[in-house]
Amino acid sequence: MNADLNAIRQFIKVADNQSFTVAATQLGITQSGISRAISRLEAQLGVKLLHRNTRSLSLTADGELFLFRVRPLISGLSDAQHEMRHHGNAPKGTLKVSAPSAFGRAILIPIVSELLESHPQLNIELVLTDRIVDIIDEGFDAVIRSGPVADARVIAKRLSSANWVTVASAKYLARRGVPKCIKELSQHNCLRVRLSSNGLINPWRFTDNGKPISMDVGGNLILDHGDPLVEAAVSGTGIVQLLTFFVRPYLADGRLQEVLSHNAPPPQPLTLLYPPSRQYSAKLTVFREALISHWGDQEAGT
């Protein structure tokens, strides 16, 4: 097949807008020109891409598959052309990054602040959410993801893992006692998080006789994300389990104390993801290098 790149770009524009009229206006060409280009593309492919009538326009099943396949390729080509035109220049433009909310607030904000100070032509859009975003369809330059990753469309760079820690305030432990084993947690007020991704309460993780386990714990406070758990623990409400970067300063000054360290769970994997089309981008390069310098990667460690 020797499909015309312009025809593919026009098809994407029509599909995105569900309209020949809007696509023609945005591209500055005629509706008939777009229609002829897409008809030639359908003839080359041997499939029908669009359902067309006087009232509506929609993608066929083949059209949806073709759109899914070609969108990242056309986007990558545009990015490559832009990068070649600006190769060697200072990082500029907008870098769109997503990360888990806690990691973003505790780790990324200082990194971003330094980057913006060092590169005045750079803008950063930081989306801090525990929702699993679609890096390609939502137009992200990079995504930091916690846990396993299965997306063949992107490049995955393993970062240093994050450690879990179970903590409580001295006031709480003086009142309720220090748990000596995980079974004793049934006698304690364990503060928990309900996951936004599936609506379930997040189980606590431990190792028992060297094997990783998860267990449900009980308590009188459930929150929708981890940040408020820190304040609740500091106030003496109960025991919490969080990633270490949440509570590092509180452990350092004694406001929180670690318990059950001998049952600490396996570290949580963290991965930096980015589209292949962005891998040589100057703005992504400086972000990736700054992140690894501050946090570490799998090879170097933290």
Secondary structure, 3 states (H helix, E strand, C coil): CCCCHHHHHHHHHHHHHCCHHHHHHHHCCCHHHHHHHHHHHHHHHCCCCEEECCCCEEECHHHHHHHHHHHHHHHHHHHHHHHHHCCCCCCCEEEEEEECHHHHHHHHHHHHHHHHHHCCCEEEEEEECCCCCCCCCCCCCEEEEECCCCCCCCEEEEEEEECEEEEECHHHHHHHCCCCCHHHHHHCCECEEECCCCCCECCEEEEECCEEEEECCCCCCEECCCHHHHHHHHCCCCEEEEEHHHHHHHHHCCCCEEECHHHCCCCEEEEEEECHHHCCCHHHHHHHHHHHHHHCECCCCC
